[in-house]
Amino acid sequence: MSRWKGLPETLDHRVRQLVVQLRRLKDHSGLSLASLAAKTAYSKSSWERYLNGKKLPPREAVVALARVCGADPTRLLALHEVAAQAWGAERAGARPVGPSERAGQSRSPGAAERDETAPPAEDEPATPAPATPAPDTPAPDPSTSAAPTPVVAPPGRSWLRRGPLALLGGLVVVAVVLLAVRPWQDDGGGGRGSGTATAGRTTAATPAFSHRVGETFRCHVRRTAGVLTADRSRSTTAILGSGATGWEVVEAQCLLNHRGYDPGPVDGIVGEHTMRAVKRLQAAAGLPTDGIVGPDTWKVLRR
């Protein structure tokens, strides 16, 4: 069996799942990279990039590998379709440039330099000009206003106007920080995902999945909008075969456990225990018992 290099840490778990399956198929066939190049329309260096996660193999390469290895390409093509979406989203990458940024980029270098050297307009009020005191407000003593500690200045109407606004701004900042941090502290160190979903939170806020040896995750299954969820993933189409990892796997393991099919440790990895639990669920539901979680199995898990 080939000694494979470790896949890049930044590789999306859906692309990783496809590469792992292609590696297994190649190892099972006993073919070398040179043999694959001879039997397909792709070079040895191309296969090296495909099987080490450096480049997403085209659909035709997946079909060619399945053909020369005597395997059915259907399952591999389903994995490829999911991986291609992840690969495209990752490579699309950079956020779009807004109209104001495009306008700034199109200006002449001289204009850019003038913009950099000129102080921003909104910074000018940082040192307020002395204002004529109101008739009912005594003029501040110059020696007092120059003191470094503002509390020694006599309170006036301007302080009364700024105080509530400053307090409100501080409360808003604290609320934003708590909303950003708190959802991922609910598990108390047992896992990095949230035990119960925050209302309105989308899966875009979920951190990238990365597994540590011995780490397991808590399950809090609830019914919402008529379906069961553990609030780890909203997927109903992810294909989870042997060796798959990710929050979708954690979700499936929690739902299996909730339905009485023990998947083993809820660790986000499809292993033998998880596949046996999936097969028992599929058999009870009258589905093909292949041990792979697909759209039909998701329907059974969530209903």
Protein Blocks (a to p, Z undefined) as FASTA:
>chain_A
ZZdddddfklcfklmmmmmmmmmmmmmnopafklmmmmmcbdfklmmmmmnopaccdfkl
mmmmmmmnopafklmmmmmmmmmmmmmmmmnmpacddfklmmmmmpcfklmmmmmmpccf
klmmmpccdddddfklccddfklmmpmblklpccdfklmmmmmmmmmmmmmmmmmmmmmm
mmmmmnnopambdfbdcehiafklpccddddehiacddddddeehiacehlaccfkbccd
ehiacjklmmmmmmmmmnopagbjaehpacfklmmmmmmmmmmnopacehpacfklmmmm
mZZ
